[in-house]
Amino acid sequence: MKLVKHLANLGYGSRKEVAWMFREGRVTDADGEVLYQDDPLDHDNVRVDGEPLDPPQGLLLMLHKPAGYTCSTKDKGRIVYDLLPPRFRLRDPVLSTVGRLDRETTGLLLMTDDGQLLHRIVSPKSKLAKVYEADLAEDLRGDEAQLFASGTLMLESETTPLLPAQMEVLGPRRARVVLHEGRYHQVRRMFAAVGNNVVALHRPRIGGLALGDLAEGQWRQLGQDDLDVLFNGSQA
């Protein structure tokens, strides 16, 4: 692939705009030598305005999503892409969220431009557990864990019962729920089905991958070791 197309795919501009960057001498190697459009592609050695290139195609990242952001590119309010370098919205292939968290839910959100990886993560065959911590409006009544684990709980307006889910009591009005599917607003609707309301919801883990010390609003690129943890780490 030519350098000009590679930079355009990474969101640095249209091919015409990137071509002008080369003409202006803004694209160099790590030693500061000016590069040209037809020079060999060596991603790690390329600099734009003296800065290393954004992560290459095949990017997988984790974001600690704050409340108030939507997983959309079209919402008029704050969106998760506002927390990333602006060029990330222009990447080709598109950088997509792996599933969604609703506007007020915080926690671990995965994003990738690798379509095959995205489908592998969301596929039911992967059986990746999604862990949520919920603060509730009312005290737990005591039978929620049994109902969630029964495999018979029905959500309003649906005709298929939920898969069994695990629930751990963390306090009178606080619980940890582990899901193995991803229906729309599932945790909120599960507690609504047993007469309670979620007032705050946080996802700290998917599969074996946890947020760790990643601060709210921050992101980091994931590598093969992280993928191994995601798919092979503890999922309980």
ZIDAQUI-V691559 format. One record per residue. PSI is psi as a letter, one per 30 degrees, with the letter a starting at -180 (* if undefined). OMEGA is omega in whole degrees, 0 to 359 (999 if undefined). NEAR is the number of other C-alpha atoms within 8 Angstrom. Layout:
BEGIN
psi={PSI PSI}
omega={OMEGA OMEGA}
near={NEAR NEAR}
END
This chain:
BEGIN
psi={k l e e e e e e f f g f l l e e e e e e e e e f g f j l a f g g k k l l e g l k k i e f f k k j h f k l l l k l k g k k l k k j k l l g k l i l f f k f a k l f f f f l k e f f f g l j l k j l k j a l k l e f k l a k k k k l g j e e e e e e e f k f f f h k k k k k k k k l f l k k f f g e e e e e f f g f k k l k g l f k l l l k k k k k k f l e h k l k k j l g l i l k h e e e e e e e f g g l k k f k k k j f k k b g k l e b g k l k f l l k k k a e e e e e e e f f l k g *}
omega={179 181 184 179 180 180 177 179 179 174 181 178 174 179 178 180 179 177 177 177 176 181 180 178 183 180 184 170 184 179 178 178 181 177 179 188 185 176 179 180 174 191 186 183 184 176 172 185 177 183 176 178 171 180 184 175 188 182 168 180 172 181 172 185 174 172 176 180 178 179 186 173 188 182 182 178 180 180 185 179 176 182 182 173 185 182 184 179 185 183 176 8 183 173 186 172 178 192 183 164 180 189 187 178 181 171 190 175 176 178 181 171 179 185 180 179 179 182 178 182 185 182 176 180 180 178 179 178 175 187 179 173 187 168 191 181 183 176 172 184 173 182 184 183 180 180 181 182 189 185 181 184 179 174 180 177 177 184 179 180 179 169 177 178 180 176 177 179 178 180 181 181 182 183 172 182 179 181 175 173 185 178 184 178 193 184 179 182 177 180 175 181 178 171 180 178 176 179 175 184 184 176 182 188 169 184 178 185 182 178 183 182 178 185 179 181 181 180 172 178 179 179 183 178 178 177 178 179 180 186 187 180 180 181 182 999}
near={5 10 12 11 9 9 11 14 11 14 13 10 10 8 9 7 8 13 10 8 10 12 7 6 9 11 14 15 11 9 5 7 7 9 10 8 9 7 8 6 7 6 7 6 8 12 12 10 7 10 6 9 10 5 6 8 8 7 11 12 11 12 13 15 14 11 8 7 13 12 12 8 7 4 8 4 6 9 12 11 12 8 8 8 7 8 9 11 10 12 12 10 8 8 12 7 10 11 6 7 10 9 9 11 13 12 13 14 12 11 12 15 14 12 7 6 8 11 8 8 9 10 8 8 4 9 8 12 12 12 12 13 12 13 11 12 9 7 7 9 5 5 6 10 10 7 10 14 11 9 11 10 9 10 11 6 4 7 6 5 10 10 9 11 13 10 12 8 8 8 6 7 11 12 12 12 13 12 11 12 9 6 5 4 7 8 8 9 10 10 11 10 10 7 6 11 10 12 8 9 12 10 13 11 12 14 14 12 10 8 10 4 4 8 6 8 9 10 10 7 9 11 7 6 7 9 9 9 11 11 10 8 10 6 8 4}
END
